[in-house]
Amino acid sequence: MSISWRVITFLLLLILLQLETSRAIWFPWYFHRYGFQPHSSRHSGAVNVAPDGGPGKGSKSNKGGSATCPPGYELKGSKSHSASGRLCDDNPVVMQLARLYVVSPERIVLLLAQPLLAESCDEIADVLEHIRGATTNCILTEDNIYGKLTNGLRYYKSEVCDGGSESSGNRKRCASLNNAHNCLKELRTDMIECEAPPDWYELRNVTKVCQTFNNVLDCYYTRGAMLCGLEAAKQLRSFAADSMKRAMLQSCEVSKRLPKVNDPMLISATT
Ligand SMILES: *[C@@H]1O[C@H](CO)[C@@H](O)[C@H](O)[C@H]1NC(C)=O
């Protein structure tokens, strides 16, 4: 009961933040503003149709009418897209990600808190299979956030669902995360509270993005340590860093310094 209220409060807060910044990608709002026009075709400068939702709303920011990329989506340079093959319609990708509520890098990490990991992994595999189907004969641009989120999700599948890749030496981490799952489930609300404002990873200021990135990691670590112990917290932070990095446009250094947390397991063992 209280958890669902906290989630609802969080969602309302997200919506308020959305109104404030008016550039977050929170799917329903995104559709409302931009309609179902493929993100990729906005990039190629194709004919732009006013979104079905409300032509009055977004038009102020669409100077000139032909540039309808939301902030953070501007085409870098003026590379010719015709040479690089057909651009994907990314709406099928968005729809698949929405099945898992993967709307941000943090939401990939949050999949660790799903009640049943195996069931969740089946759905993740299915989502990735559908995305593969929708993107086999075309390409997503490098700076397509849904392409990035897909990369992060693939990483989740290989590192959590498929036992961790042999080469990356992450088998131990995978085993740790699976072992800690009973506790990580309980960490769900805390993990949601650790999330940054919806559009944080789209900001242009790398310093700020990477600061936020590390704040989120430290929050996972601190909350994780208090509830699940230091070892689980370390693995959670490490996995969150690796998966979120893959889901972001900017590349960030992970801070070497861990926040100081007294191991609650040790405290309870000695008292
Ligand atoms: C980027 O963000 C940092 C930290 O918030 C700030 O100190 C800096 O002035 C910002 N740089 C630019 C170019 O806005």
The ligand as a MOL file (V3000), in Angstrom:
LIG
                    3D

  0  0  0     0  0            999 V3000
M  V30 BEGIN CTAB
M  V30 COUNTS 14 14 0 0 0
M  V30 BEGIN ATOM
M  V30 1 C 28.6870 22.3720 -16.4560 0
M  V30 2 O 28.2570 21.9860 -15.1760 0
M  V30 3 C 29.1880 22.2640 -14.1520 0
M  V30 4 C 28.7190 21.6020 -12.8730 0
M  V30 5 O 27.3510 21.7500 -12.6690 0
M  V30 6 C 29.3350 23.7840 -14.0270 0
M  V30 7 O 30.2370 24.1000 -13.0050 0
M  V30 8 C 29.8310 24.3130 -15.3610 0
M  V30 9 O 29.8620 25.7220 -15.3210 0
M  V30 10 C 28.9240 23.8730 -16.5070 0
M  V30 11 N 29.5380 24.2230 -17.7690 0
M  V30 12 C 28.8840 24.7940 -18.7450 0
M  V30 13 C 29.6440 25.0570 -19.9900 0
M  V30 14 O 27.7180 25.1060 -18.6430 0
M  V30 END ATOM
M  V30 BEGIN BOND
M  V30 1 1 1 2
M  V30 2 1 1 10
M  V30 3 1 2 3
M  V30 4 1 3 4
M  V30 5 1 3 6
M  V30 6 1 4 5
M  V30 7 1 6 7
M  V30 8 1 6 8
M  V30 9 1 8 9
M  V30 10 1 8 10
M  V30 11 1 10 11
M  V30 12 1 11 12
M  V30 13 1 12 13
M  V30 14 2 12 14
M  V30 END BOND
M  V30 END CTAB
M  END
